[in-house]
Amino acid sequence: MIEVDHLTVAFDGNVAVRDVSFRVAEGESFGIVGESGSGKSTILRTIMRLNRQTAGTIRVDGLDAATAPRRELARKVQMVFQDPYASLHPRYVIGQQITEPMRINGIENAEQRTANLLDLIGLGQAYRFRFPHELSGGQRQRVAIARAIALSPRILLLDEPTSALDVSIQAEILNLLNRLRRELTLTFVIVSHDLAVISYMCERLMVMRSAEPVESLTRAELRSGAIRSDYTRALIAAA
């Protein structure tokens, strides 16, 4: 579903991602971990074409992410951002924010689909006419997830999806994501600094340090301690 080959991203001569390659199979959940500033989120934003790649190629379900029509790319892949409050428009009610991408893309029955999505994420239609400031952090993240799946994408990119939430709410959001992945046959790429989240959510992971990949591991290798890199061992110890 995702093929990243020798990806490099630089801003004003400063390299944020250097020579990163990985593959994600259909239905898989793939994690990217590392300390802040290691380039994790930059990879996701570049897949979504929010950043311009300096070198390398990205293919998303067969599309070249750098040249594909934006609407066609948006129907394949969507992103859930770290801060659900910042990613929602403060003056639009929740229902309007979920409906809007469907209207832009000419999807029929957008109003009914919005109602169904609110039920799917566990909020219900009573929340349809509320504003983001009237919701808790966990509820806002549910809305952001509903908006992301409104176009029925095959891939979700999740940038620290629970780091802005209270610990008590994090498990609810992770369980919701796992349920949606099963029910909708989604492919995930999840960025997190929390190895416990990655171990729970992902079958495989890539460790990043200073813009470069350090090593790739399976969940079983992570849990058993079958780790080759000293940096990864230090990261686990710090966590």
Secondary structure as UniProt FT lines:
FT   STRAND          2..11
FT   TURN            12..13
FT   STRAND          14..24
FT   TURN            26..27
FT   STRAND          29..34
FT   TURN            36..37
FT   HELIX           40..47
FT   TURN            48..49
FT   STRAND          55..60
FT   TURN            61..62
FT   STRAND          63..64
FT   TURN            65..67
FT   HELIX           70..76
FT   STRAND          77..80
FT   TURN            84..87
FT   TURN            90..91
FT   HELIX           94..104
FT   TURN            105..106
FT   HELIX           110..120
FT   TURN            121..122
FT   HELIX           125..127
FT   TURN            128..129
FT   HELIX           132..134
FT   HELIX           137..149
FT   TURN            150..151
FT   STRAND          155..159
FT   TURN            161..164
FT   HELIX           167..184
FT   STRAND          187..192
FT   HELIX           195..201
FT   STRAND          204..209
FT   TURN            210..211
FT   STRAND          212..218
FT   HELIX           219..224
FT   HELIX           230..238
//
